[in-house]
Structures are given as C-alpha cells and as structure tokens.
Amino acid sequence: MLYDWDNTLVDNWGTVVAALNHALVTFGHAPWSDDEARMRIRQSLRDSFPTLFGDRWTDARDVFYAYFDAHHLDHLRPLPGAQALLETLAERGVWQAVVSNKTGRFLRAEAEALGWGRYFAHLVGAQDAERDKPDCAPVRMALTGAPLGADDEIWFIGDADIDMECAHASGCIPILIGDKGGEGISQFPPRYRFPSCQSLNDLVKGIGDTIFVPAQAGAAGHV
C-alpha cells in the first residue's frame, strides 16, 4: 500500500491554507478561500510556487515554510479510520509507505508526532526524490526494498486527481478516498473508490486473512 498523506490519512488542511495565504498576502496577492485552495492546491511547492510568485518564489517559499514550521503540528489530526487501517494492514504484514507532496521533513515530523513511523517502510515527501508527484520518481523511492514492484498489486491510495495520475503513471492500482478528487479524475479514474479510510478498513477486516500471502523470509507480507 502506498498512501498520500494530507486529506488521505490526516487532516492538516487548515494549516496548509493558512501558511499559503500568509505567503500570498505577504507578496501582495489576495488570499484564497478554502474552496479555492481545495481546487487549486495539487502540485508540490517547488512546482507551484514559481507560477504563483514568479522570480520571488524562493522568498515566498521561505515565508511559507517559516509559518508552516511554527504551526503544522498544532492542528494535526488523523482522519477517521486512518490509524485503524494502518494497524489492520500492519498486523497482516502488508508493506506500507507514503508518497506525499508535503515537504519531506514536515511529513516525517508529523508521522513521528502521531506515533505512526512504525507503520511505514518509507515516508517520501516533496524534494526527497529528483521530482515530485505526479512523477514516478517518489514512487520508485517509496518502493525501495518492497516485496512487489509497481507493476504488481500495489495500491496507491489518495484523495486527489494528482494521486490517481501518479498511480496510473507508475503502474499502481489507483484507489480514491473521499468524494472529491478534482477535475482530472475523468482522465485518471480510480480503479476503486471508498468514502473513507474507515470504509476501506471495514472491507479489509471483512475479507479476513485469505487474500494475504506470506512474503519471502525476512520481508514484509503483501497483498
């Protein structure tokens, strides 16, 4: 299992939008509403800020990071069923990793704060690989040492069209959590769709252990 992070496993959206609006206002732009932010925030910072801020994008980046660094743990919350899903799959020996467009050091700090580091073989964030989602580079990094390759039965679970695009590009099975996804969903449709992590966890627990096969000795199990 590969997961997106924000709005897939955790809710830290308010801090993301507040940090972005702090940068926008600092550099003379109008702040975004929550709906506008949900529609427009898809790419990683290093891919989106040059378009938003032009030649001053690195200054805007520093303003964003300073605000986010100070506040990103304040309102961090697991989404319903997320920890239960991670625990259920960990108990069954399923390989789990994260591929996020959140900056890697923030991603790993949040996982540590939640006590979730034990669930993941890798936590790959923006700027950890040579390119960010929807490129395949972070997927390849996240699958380092995995008992399966991306062209096998790897599920990529995310809430947005960029996650589905990344799954299609890397040969993973695209799984959409939630009822949004974005304008690109029709171009990169999910194979399966679940209302929440809780509903996916209910499915896994309902199926039981019959679909889980042992990995090679010394490796994690897999679906």
N, C-alpha and C positions, 0 to 999 in steps of 0.2 A: 504494500500500500504506500503510495506517495500522496501527501496532502499539501494543499495550500494552507496558509496559516490564518490570516485575518479574514473574518466573516465565514470561515470554514470550520476552524476549531476554536477560535477565540473572538471575543468582541473587544476591540480596542479602537473602534472606528472614531469615536468622538475625539480622541487624542490626535489621530491622524489628520482629521479635518481641521482641528484647532491649530495644529502646527503648520499645515499648509496655508490656512488663512492668515496666520501670523506672518508668514513669508510673503504672501500676496500683498497684504496691506503695507508691510514694510517697504515694498518696492513699488508702491503706487497703484496696485491693481485692486479691483473690487473683490471682496471675499465671496466665496462660493456658498450657496445654500447646501444643506445636507443632500437634497435630491440631486443637485448639480454635481456635487462631489461623487456621489454613488454612480452617476452616469459616466463621469469623465476620468475618474481615477482607475487606471488599469495597468499602465506601464510602471516600471521601476523609476526611481527618482533620476538616475543618470540618463534614462531615455526620455523622460517627460520634461524635466526642468529646462533643458536648452530651448525647447519650443516655447515654454511659458515665459522664460526670463531672458532669453537671448544671451548676449555677451556677459550678462551679470548672473548667469545661472549658478556659478560656483559660490558667489556671495549669498544668493538666495538659499542654496543648499546648506551653507553653514548656519544661517538663521533658522532654517527648518530643523536641522539636527540639534541645535542648542536647545530649542524649545522642546522637541520630542524627547531628548535625552533627560530633560528635567521632569517630564510628566508621564512618560509612556507606561510606567508601572502603576500609576495612581488608579486607573480605572480599568485595568486589565481583568477580564472575566472569561472563564471557559463558556462556550456555548452549550446549550442543553444537550446532554448525551455525549459530549465530546470525550470526556475522561473515561466514561463507561465504555465507549467504543475502543479507545486506545487500550484499555485494560483487558477487554474481552479478546482482542486480537493478540495482545502480548501473551496472554495465557495460552493461546493456541500456537504460539511460536511464529506468528506472521511477521515478516520483515516490514518495518515501518520507517519512513523518512519524510522529511519536509522539504518542499521546494517553494520558496516564497520570494516575492519581490520586495519584502521588507529588508532593510539593510541587515546583513548577517549578524553583526554584534548586538543589535536590538532584538532580533529573533531569538538568539541564544540566551540573552538575558531574560527574556520573557519566559522561555521554556524552563529555565532554571528557577525563576520565581514561582512558577506553578508546580515545580517538582516533577516535570514531565520529561526531563532529559533521559530517563531510563527507558522510555518507550522507543526512542529513535536511534537508528544506526547513524544517521546524519541529519543535520539541520543546515540546509543550504539556503542562504539568503542572497539578496542583491549584492553584487560586486564580489561574491565568493568565486564564481566562475568567470570565464572570459566574457560571457554575455549573460543577460538575464532573460527570464520568461518574456515572450513565448519561445525563445530559442531553446534548443535541446541541451545546450551545454550544462545547465544546472541539474537537469535530469540525469545526465551521464555521471555527474559528480555524486549525486544522491544515491545512485545505484552501485557505487563502488563497493565491491565485496558482497553484493546481493546474490542470493542463490538462483535468481532468474534475471534474464535480460529484458530490456524494454519491449522487445517484440514478442514476449511471452504474456502470461496472465498477470500483468502489473496494472493495478487500478490507480488512476490519477484522480483524486477527489478534490474538487474545488467549487467555488461559488460563482465564478465569473467566466465570461467567454474567453478571456486570455488563458485561463487554465485549460479549457477544452481545446483551444488552439494548440497549446503546448502538448497536451496529451496526444492529439492527432499527429502532430509533427514528430513526436518521439516514439510513436508506435504503442503507446499505453492505451488502456481502456478508459475513456473519459466518463467520469461519474460526477454529476452535478448535484450539489447540496443546495436546497432552497428553491425559491420560485422566481429568481431574477435572472441572472446570467449576463444580460447585456445584448446589444444589437447584433453581435457576431455569433450568437448561439445558432442561428439558422445556417450559417456557413460551417460552423464547427459543432454539430449537435452531440449531445451526450449519448452514450450507449444506454445508461440507466440514470434515473433521477430519483432523489429522495428528499422529502421535506426537511429533514434534519439529520444530524448525527445519531440522534436517539432512534429514529426510524431505521437507519442502517444497522445500528447495534441490535435492535429487536430482530431484524432479519437474520443477522449472523447467529444470534443465540437460538433462534428458532430452527435454523438449519442444523445446528449442533456441530459435531466434530467430523462428520462424514466427508466433508469436502477438503479437510485439512490433511495434507500428507507430510510425512517426515522429510526434513531436508537431509542432505548428506551429513555425515558425522561432523560435529563441530560447527555446523552452520544453523542459522535460524530456519524454522519451518516456513512453509509458504502455501498459498492457495493454488 
